[in-house]
Amino acid sequence: MDYTIENISIKGINLTSADNLLLSPEFDINISYANPNKNMGFYYYEKDSHITISYSTAILCSSGNVLPSFYQPKNNVTVLETASKCSGVKVTTTIRDSLLRDQRKSKIRLSIDISIPIRSDTEAVETTASSILKVYCDVKVDKLAMDSKIVSEKCVLINKPWASTNYQNKGLEVSDNKLARASY
C-alpha cells in the first residue's frame, strides 16, 4: 500500500503582522491511496480517523473524523480530499519567524500524521474495524497559500495492522512503529 499527498491548499495563516501570533489555519489536502494488492480490498472508516498537521514543534491543526469513509477495491488507486479547519492556534515568535524565513526560501516543511481505521475485505487477513492504519508524511510546500505547490513529499506507512512492525518502505526505515524521520 502506498500513500501520497498530491495537493495541499492552505488558508488562514497570515504572518505579515509581527503582533499576530494567533492563527486559524485551514488545510485542503488531496491524498492518494494506492492498493496494489490483487487479492484484497480495504474498507476505510471516517469515525475515529485523525489528521495532524505540524510545522517544527508547533501543531498547526489537529482534526478528528475528517477522512472520508470508502471502500477501496483490489489493485486500485483512489484520490480523496480532506479538509481540516482549526482556530485559535497560538504560535511563538520563533515559529512565526521560522515560517517566514522558510517561506522566503519557498521550502516550508510540514509534517502530516494520518490515522484511519481500516478493515480488509477478506477473512484471510486478521484486521478488525478497530485496526488503525498510521501514515506519516513529510511535505515541503513553496508557500502557505491556497495555490501552494508541493516542492517535495514522502509518505511512510508507519504500521500495517496485518503485518510485522519491522519493514522498510520508500527507503525510510520504520521499526517498532517509530519513524526514523529522514531529511531530504
PyRosetta script that sets phi, psi and omega in degrees:
from pyrosetta import init, pose_from_sequence

init()
pose = pose_from_sequence("MDYTIENISIKGINLTSADNLLLSPEFDINISYANPNKNMGFYYYEKDSHITISYSTAILCSSGNVLPSFYQPKNNVTVLETASKCSGVKVTTTIRDSLLRDQRKSKIRLSIDISIPIRSDTEAVETTASSILKVYCDVKVDKLAMDSKIVSEKCVLINKPWASTNYQNKGLEVSDNKLARASY")
pose.set_psi(1, 142.6)
pose.set_omega(1, -175.2)
pose.set_phi(2, -136.1)
pose.set_psi(2, 136.4)
pose.set_omega(2, -179.3)
pose.set_phi(3, -124.9)
pose.set_psi(3, 140.2)
pose.set_omega(3, -177.5)
pose.set_phi(4, -141.2)
pose.set_psi(4, 139.7)
pose.set_omega(4, 170.4)
pose.set_phi(5, -89.3)
pose.set_psi(5, 113.6)
pose.set_omega(5, -175.8)
pose.set_phi(6, -90.6)
pose.set_psi(6, -30.7)
pose.set_omega(6, -177.7)
pose.set_phi(7, -156.8)
pose.set_psi(7, 148.2)
pose.set_omega(7, 175.7)
pose.set_phi(8, -143.3)
pose.set_psi(8, 126.8)
pose.set_omega(8, 177.8)
pose.set_phi(9, -114.0)
pose.set_psi(9, 132.2)
pose.set_omega(9, -172.3)
pose.set_phi(10, -124.1)
pose.set_psi(10, 132.5)
pose.set_omega(10, 176.2)
pose.set_phi(11, -133.3)
pose.set_psi(11, 161.5)
pose.set_omega(11, 170.9)
pose.set_phi(12, 81.2)
pose.set_psi(12, 13.8)
pose.set_omega(12, 176.1)
pose.set_phi(13, -115.7)
pose.set_psi(13, 93.5)
pose.set_omega(13, -179.8)
pose.set_phi(14, -103.1)
pose.set_psi(14, 112.9)
pose.set_omega(14, -176.9)
pose.set_phi(15, -107.5)
pose.set_psi(15, 8.4)
pose.set_omega(15, -174.1)
pose.set_phi(16, -74.2)
pose.set_psi(16, -28.6)
pose.set_omega(16, -179.4)
pose.set_phi(17, -92.9)
pose.set_psi(17, 127.6)
pose.set_omega(17, -180.0)
pose.set_phi(18, -65.9)
pose.set_psi(18, -23.7)
pose.set_omega(18, -178.9)
pose.set_phi(19, -86.1)
pose.set_psi(19, -15.5)
pose.set_omega(19, -174.4)
pose.set_phi(20, -87.9)
pose.set_psi(20, 100.7)
pose.set_omega(20, 176.4)
pose.set_phi(21, -111.7)
pose.set_psi(21, 7.7)
pose.set_omega(21, 179.6)
pose.set_phi(22, -108.4)
pose.set_psi(22, 120.9)
pose.set_omega(22, -175.5)
pose.set_phi(23, -114.8)
pose.set_psi(23, 155.7)
pose.set_omega(23, 172.4)
pose.set_phi(24, -130.1)
pose.set_psi(24, 70.0)
pose.set_omega(24, -173.5)
pose.set_phi(25, -73.0)
pose.set_psi(25, 147.0)
pose.set_omega(25, 173.8)
pose.set_phi(26, -130.9)
pose.set_psi(26, 132.9)
pose.set_omega(26, -179.2)
pose.set_phi(27, -125.5)
pose.set_psi(27, 121.4)
pose.set_omega(27, 170.4)
pose.set_phi(28, -104.9)
pose.set_psi(28, 118.0)
pose.set_omega(28, -172.5)
pose.set_phi(29, -124.6)
pose.set_psi(29, 129.9)
pose.set_omega(29, 172.6)
pose.set_phi(30, -96.8)
pose.set_psi(30, 121.2)
pose.set_omega(30, -178.6)
pose.set_phi(31, -113.6)
pose.set_psi(31, 130.1)
pose.set_omega(31, 176.1)
pose.set_phi(32, -98.1)
pose.set_psi(32, 125.1)
pose.set_omega(32, 177.5)
pose.set_phi(33, -108.0)
pose.set_psi(33, 114.3)
pose.set_omega(33, 179.7)
pose.set_phi(34, -108.3)
pose.set_psi(34, 124.0)
pose.set_omega(34, 176.5)
pose.set_phi(35, -116.3)
pose.set_psi(35, 96.3)
pose.set_omega(35, -179.6)
pose.set_phi(36, -81.0)
pose.set_psi(36, -3.1)
pose.set_omega(36, -176.3)
pose.set_phi(37, -66.7)
pose.set_psi(37, 127.7)
pose.set_omega(37, -179.1)
pose.set_phi(38, -88.7)
pose.set_psi(38, -5.5)
pose.set_omega(38, -174.2)
pose.set_phi(39, -110.8)
pose.set_psi(39, -16.7)
pose.set_omega(39, -177.9)
pose.set_phi(40, -150.3)
pose.set_psi(40, 150.8)
pose.set_omega(40, 173.0)
pose.set_phi(41, -106.2)
pose.set_psi(41, 178.2)
pose.set_omega(41, -177.2)
pose.set_phi(42, -137.4)
pose.set_psi(42, 143.4)
pose.set_omega(42, 171.9)
pose.set_phi(43, -100.5)
pose.set_psi(43, 127.2)
pose.set_omega(43, 175.5)
pose.set_phi(44, -109.0)
pose.set_psi(44, 142.6)
pose.set_omega(44, -175.1)
pose.set_phi(45, -121.8)
pose.set_psi(45, 134.4)
pose.set_omega(45, 178.2)
pose.set_phi(46, -68.3)
pose.set_psi(46, -44.2)
pose.set_omega(46, -177.3)
pose.set_phi(47, -59.6)
pose.set_psi(47, 128.4)
pose.set_omega(47, -179.2)
pose.set_phi(48, 72.5)
pose.set_psi(48, 9.9)
pose.set_omega(48, 172.3)
pose.set_phi(49, -76.4)
pose.set_psi(49, 158.5)
pose.set_omega(49, -176.3)
pose.set_phi(50, -154.5)
pose.set_psi(50, 143.9)
pose.set_omega(50, 175.6)
pose.set_phi(51, -137.2)
pose.set_psi(51, 135.9)
pose.set_omega(51, 178.1)
pose.set_phi(52, -128.2)
pose.set_psi(52, 129.3)
pose.set_omega(52, 177.5)
pose.set_phi(53, -113.7)
pose.set_psi(53, 124.9)
pose.set_omega(53, -176.8)
pose.set_phi(54, -128.6)
pose.set_psi(54, 156.0)
pose.set_omega(54, 170.5)
pose.set_phi(55, -127.9)
pose.set_psi(55, 120.8)
pose.set_omega(55, -177.4)
pose.set_phi(56, 54.5)
pose.set_psi(56, -121.2)
pose.set_omega(56, -179.7)
pose.set_phi(57, -96.3)
pose.set_psi(57, 0.5)
pose.set_omega(57, -175.2)
pose.set_phi(58, -98.8)
pose.set_psi(58, 126.7)
pose.set_omega(58, 173.4)
pose.set_phi(59, -82.1)
pose.set_psi(59, 116.5)
pose.set_omega(59, -179.3)
pose.set_phi(60, -84.9)
pose.set_psi(60, -32.2)
pose.set_omega(60, 179.8)
pose.set_phi(61, -162.3)
pose.set_psi(61, 139.0)
pose.set_omega(61, 177.3)
pose.set_phi(62, -140.9)
pose.set_psi(62, 118.3)
pose.set_omega(62, -173.9)
pose.set_phi(63, -133.5)
pose.set_psi(63, 142.8)
pose.set_omega(63, 176.7)
pose.set_phi(64, -109.5)
pose.set_psi(64, 156.6)
pose.set_omega(64, 177.6)
pose.set_phi(65, 55.8)
pose.set_psi(65, 42.1)
pose.set_omega(65, -179.2)
pose.set_phi(66, -114.2)
pose.set_psi(66, -11.5)
pose.set_omega(66, 177.8)
pose.set_phi(67, -88.8)
pose.set_psi(67, 128.7)
pose.set_omega(67, -172.9)
pose.set_phi(68, -70.4)
pose.set_psi(68, 148.6)
pose.set_omega(68, 172.4)
pose.set_phi(69, -75.3)
pose.set_psi(69, 140.1)
pose.set_omega(69, 175.5)
pose.set_phi(70, -165.7)
pose.set_psi(70, 162.5)
pose.set_omega(70, 172.9)
pose.set_phi(71, -105.9)
pose.set_psi(71, 131.5)
pose.set_omega(71, 176.8)
pose.set_phi(72, -111.1)
pose.set_psi(72, 115.9)
pose.set_omega(72, -179.5)
pose.set_phi(73, -69.8)
pose.set_psi(73, 173.0)
pose.set_omega(73, 176.6)
pose.set_phi(74, -59.9)
pose.set_psi(74, 147.9)
pose.set_omega(74, 173.0)
pose.set_phi(75, 47.5)
pose.set_psi(75, 60.3)
pose.set_omega(75, -171.1)
pose.set_phi(76, -142.4)
pose.set_psi(76, 149.6)
pose.set_omega(76, 170.8)
pose.set_phi(77, -118.7)
pose.set_psi(77, 126.7)
pose.set_omega(77, -180.0)
pose.set_phi(78, -122.1)
pose.set_psi(78, 131.7)
pose.set_omega(78, 176.7)
pose.set_phi(79, -114.5)
pose.set_psi(79, 124.6)
pose.set_omega(79, -179.5)
pose.set_phi(80, -128.3)
pose.set_psi(80, 153.4)
pose.set_omega(80, 177.7)
pose.set_phi(81, -106.2)
pose.set_psi(81, 140.1)
pose.set_omega(81, 174.2)
pose.set_phi(82, -128.4)
pose.set_psi(82, 146.8)
pose.set_omega(82, 179.4)
pose.set_phi(83, -121.8)
pose.set_psi(83, 129.9)
pose.set_omega(83, 176.3)
pose.set_phi(84, -122.0)
pose.set_psi(84, 125.9)
pose.set_omega(84, 179.2)
pose.set_phi(85, -123.5)
pose.set_psi(85, 133.5)
pose.set_omega(85, 177.8)
pose.set_phi(86, -134.9)
pose.set_psi(86, 158.1)
pose.set_omega(86, 178.1)
pose.set_phi(87, -141.5)
pose.set_psi(87, 157.9)
pose.set_omega(87, 178.1)
pose.set_phi(88, 67.9)
pose.set_psi(88, 30.2)
pose.set_omega(88, 179.8)
pose.set_phi(89, -84.6)
pose.set_psi(89, 114.1)
pose.set_omega(89, -178.4)
pose.set_phi(90, -94.4)
pose.set_psi(90, 128.7)
pose.set_omega(90, 176.0)
pose.set_phi(91, -115.7)
pose.set_psi(91, 156.9)
pose.set_omega(91, 178.4)
pose.set_phi(92, -81.4)
pose.set_psi(92, 164.1)
pose.set_omega(92, 176.2)
pose.set_phi(93, -63.3)
pose.set_psi(93, -32.7)
pose.set_omega(93, 178.1)
pose.set_phi(94, -63.0)
pose.set_psi(94, -45.4)
pose.set_omega(94, 178.7)
pose.set_phi(95, -65.5)
pose.set_psi(95, -45.2)
pose.set_omega(95, 179.3)
pose.set_phi(96, -59.0)
pose.set_psi(96, -46.5)
pose.set_omega(96, -179.9)
pose.set_phi(97, -63.6)
pose.set_psi(97, -38.5)
pose.set_omega(97, 178.3)
pose.set_phi(98, -66.8)
pose.set_psi(98, -41.3)
pose.set_omega(98, 175.9)
pose.set_phi(99, -60.7)
pose.set_psi(99, -44.2)
pose.set_omega(99, 178.4)
pose.set_phi(100, -62.0)
pose.set_psi(100, -44.1)
pose.set_omega(100, 179.6)
pose.set_phi(101, -61.9)
pose.set_psi(101, -46.0)
pose.set_omega(101, 179.9)
pose.set_phi(102, -67.0)
pose.set_psi(102, -34.2)
pose.set_omega(102, 178.3)
pose.set_phi(103, -67.0)
pose.set_psi(103, -37.4)
pose.set_omega(103, 175.9)
pose.set_phi(104, -62.5)
pose.set_psi(104, -31.3)
pose.set_omega(104, 178.4)
pose.set_phi(105, -85.3)
pose.set_psi(105, -6.0)
pose.set_omega(105, -176.2)
pose.set_phi(106, 59.9)
pose.set_psi(106, 35.9)
pose.set_omega(106, 179.2)
pose.set_phi(107, -143.8)
pose.set_psi(107, 82.5)
pose.set_omega(107, 179.2)
pose.set_phi(108, -101.1)
pose.set_psi(108, 116.3)
pose.set_omega(108, -175.5)
pose.set_phi(109, -91.1)
pose.set_psi(109, 117.9)
pose.set_omega(109, 178.1)
pose.set_phi(110, -113.0)
pose.set_psi(110, 142.9)
pose.set_omega(110, 173.0)
pose.set_phi(111, -104.7)
pose.set_psi(111, 131.0)
pose.set_omega(111, 178.8)
pose.set_phi(112, -123.4)
pose.set_psi(112, 115.9)
pose.set_omega(112, 178.6)
pose.set_phi(113, -106.2)
pose.set_psi(113, 127.2)
pose.set_omega(113, -176.7)
pose.set_phi(114, -122.2)
pose.set_psi(114, 131.6)
pose.set_omega(114, 172.2)
pose.set_phi(115, -126.6)
pose.set_psi(115, 130.9)
pose.set_omega(115, -179.3)
pose.set_phi(116, -146.9)
pose.set_psi(116, 130.1)
pose.set_omega(116, 175.5)
pose.set_phi(117, -63.9)
pose.set_psi(117, 140.1)
pose.set_omega(117, -175.6)
pose.set_phi(118, -142.8)
pose.set_psi(118, 150.7)
pose.set_omega(118, 175.1)
pose.set_phi(119, -145.5)
pose.set_psi(119, 138.2)
pose.set_omega(119, 177.3)
pose.set_phi(120, -79.2)
pose.set_psi(120, 161.1)
pose.set_omega(120, 179.7)
pose.set_phi(121, -93.5)
pose.set_psi(121, 14.6)
pose.set_omega(121, 177.9)
pose.set_phi(122, -130.9)
pose.set_psi(122, 146.7)
pose.set_omega(122, 178.7)
pose.set_phi(123, -82.7)
pose.set_psi(123, -5.9)
pose.set_omega(123, 178.4)
pose.set_phi(124, -69.1)
pose.set_psi(124, -20.6)
pose.set_omega(124, 178.6)
pose.set_phi(125, -111.5)
pose.set_psi(125, 128.9)
pose.set_omega(125, -176.2)
pose.set_phi(126, -85.2)
pose.set_psi(126, 93.2)
pose.set_omega(126, 169.3)
pose.set_phi(127, -131.2)
pose.set_psi(127, 155.0)
pose.set_omega(127, 175.7)
pose.set_phi(128, -123.5)
pose.set_psi(128, 172.3)
pose.set_omega(128, 178.4)
pose.set_phi(129, -60.9)
pose.set_psi(129, -18.9)
pose.set_omega(129, -179.3)
pose.set_phi(130, -94.3)
pose.set_psi(130, 2.9)
pose.set_omega(130, 175.5)
pose.set_phi(131, -68.3)
pose.set_psi(131, 128.7)
pose.set_omega(131, -176.0)
pose.set_phi(132, -108.1)
pose.set_psi(132, 124.2)
pose.set_omega(132, 174.9)
pose.set_phi(133, -90.8)
pose.set_psi(133, 132.7)
pose.set_omega(133, -179.9)
pose.set_phi(134, -123.0)
pose.set_psi(134, 130.8)
pose.set_omega(134, -179.2)
pose.set_phi(135, -128.5)
pose.set_psi(135, 135.5)
pose.set_omega(135, 175.0)
pose.set_phi(136, -114.3)
pose.set_psi(136, 130.6)
pose.set_omega(136, 178.0)
pose.set_phi(137, -123.0)
pose.set_psi(137, 135.2)
pose.set_omega(137, 176.2)
pose.set_phi(138, -110.9)
pose.set_psi(138, 111.2)
pose.set_omega(138, -172.3)
pose.set_phi(139, -124.8)
pose.set_psi(139, 131.4)
pose.set_omega(139, 172.7)
pose.set_phi(140, -108.7)
pose.set_psi(140, 128.9)
pose.set_omega(140, 177.4)
pose.set_phi(141, -117.1)
pose.set_psi(141, 159.5)
pose.set_omega(141, -177.6)
pose.set_phi(142, -81.2)
pose.set_psi(142, -26.5)
pose.set_omega(142, -179.8)
pose.set_phi(143, -160.2)
pose.set_psi(143, 164.1)
pose.set_omega(143, 179.6)
pose.set_phi(144, -96.8)
pose.set_psi(144, 74.2)
pose.set_omega(144, -174.6)
pose.set_phi(145, -148.2)
pose.set_psi(145, 168.9)
pose.set_omega(145, 179.7)
pose.set_phi(146, -60.8)
pose.set_psi(146, -32.0)
pose.set_omega(146, -177.9)
pose.set_phi(147, -101.8)
pose.set_psi(147, 30.6)
pose.set_omega(147, 179.5)
pose.set_phi(148, -63.1)
pose.set_psi(148, 150.6)
pose.set_omega(148, 177.6)
pose.set_phi(149, -116.2)
pose.set_psi(149, 142.4)
pose.set_omega(149, 176.7)
pose.set_phi(150, -79.5)
pose.set_psi(150, 123.1)
pose.set_omega(150, 178.9)
pose.set_phi(151, -85.5)
pose.set_psi(151, -43.1)
pose.set_omega(151, 175.9)
pose.set_phi(152, -154.1)
pose.set_psi(152, 157.5)
pose.set_omega(152, -175.2)
pose.set_phi(153, -157.6)
pose.set_psi(153, 135.2)
pose.set_omega(153, 172.4)
pose.set_phi(154, -142.1)
pose.set_psi(154, 130.1)
pose.set_omega(154, 175.1)
pose.set_phi(155, -119.6)
pose.set_psi(155, 142.7)
pose.set_omega(155, 179.9)
pose.set_phi(156, -129.6)
pose.set_psi(156, 131.1)
pose.set_omega(156, 173.6)
pose.set_phi(157, -75.9)
pose.set_psi(157, 112.0)
pose.set_omega(157, -175.0)
pose.set_phi(158, -76.9)
pose.set_psi(158, -40.1)
pose.set_omega(158, 177.3)
pose.set_phi(159, -139.7)
pose.set_psi(159, 147.1)
pose.set_omega(159, 172.7)
pose.set_phi(160, -113.7)
pose.set_psi(160, 112.5)
pose.set_omega(160, -177.3)
pose.set_phi(161, -58.9)
pose.set_psi(161, -19.1)
pose.set_omega(161, -175.4)
pose.set_phi(162, -106.8)
pose.set_psi(162, 8.2)
pose.set_omega(162, -175.2)
pose.set_phi(163, -140.8)
pose.set_psi(163, 177.2)
pose.set_omega(163, 176.5)
pose.set_phi(164, -61.9)
pose.set_psi(164, 152.8)
pose.set_omega(164, 179.1)
pose.set_phi(165, -85.6)
pose.set_psi(165, -3.4)
pose.set_omega(165, 179.3)
pose.set_phi(166, -108.7)
pose.set_psi(166, 115.0)
pose.set_omega(166, 178.6)
pose.set_phi(167, -165.0)
pose.set_psi(167, 172.1)
pose.set_omega(167, 175.4)
pose.set_phi(168, -118.2)
pose.set_psi(168, 143.8)
pose.set_omega(168, -179.0)
pose.set_phi(169, -145.1)
pose.set_psi(169, 127.5)
pose.set_omega(169, 176.7)
pose.set_phi(170, 54.3)
pose.set_psi(170, 31.2)
pose.set_omega(170, 176.5)
pose.set_phi(171, 78.9)
pose.set_psi(171, 1.4)
pose.set_omega(171, 176.8)
pose.set_phi(172, -107.1)
pose.set_psi(172, 130.7)
pose.set_omega(172, -177.3)
pose.set_phi(173, -87.0)
pose.set_psi(173, 133.0)
pose.set_omega(173, 178.1)
pose.set_phi(174, -122.4)
pose.set_psi(174, 129.7)
pose.set_omega(174, -179.3)
pose.set_phi(175, -142.1)
pose.set_psi(175, 133.0)
pose.set_omega(175, 179.1)
pose.set_phi(176, 53.7)
pose.set_psi(176, 40.5)
pose.set_omega(176, 177.5)
pose.set_phi(177, 61.7)
pose.set_psi(177, 20.8)
pose.set_omega(177, 175.7)
pose.set_phi(178, -115.5)
pose.set_psi(178, 133.8)
pose.set_omega(178, -177.7)
pose.set_phi(179, -91.6)
pose.set_psi(179, 127.5)
pose.set_omega(179, 170.8)
pose.set_phi(180, -83.7)
pose.set_psi(180, 96.0)
pose.set_omega(180, -173.7)
pose.set_phi(181, -65.7)
pose.set_psi(181, 122.3)
pose.set_omega(181, -178.2)
pose.set_phi(182, -93.9)
pose.set_psi(182, 145.3)
pose.set_omega(182, 174.5)
pose.set_phi(183, -99.5)
pose.set_psi(183, 146.8)
pose.set_omega(183, 179.0)
pose.set_phi(184, -147.5)
pose.dump_pdb("model.pdb")
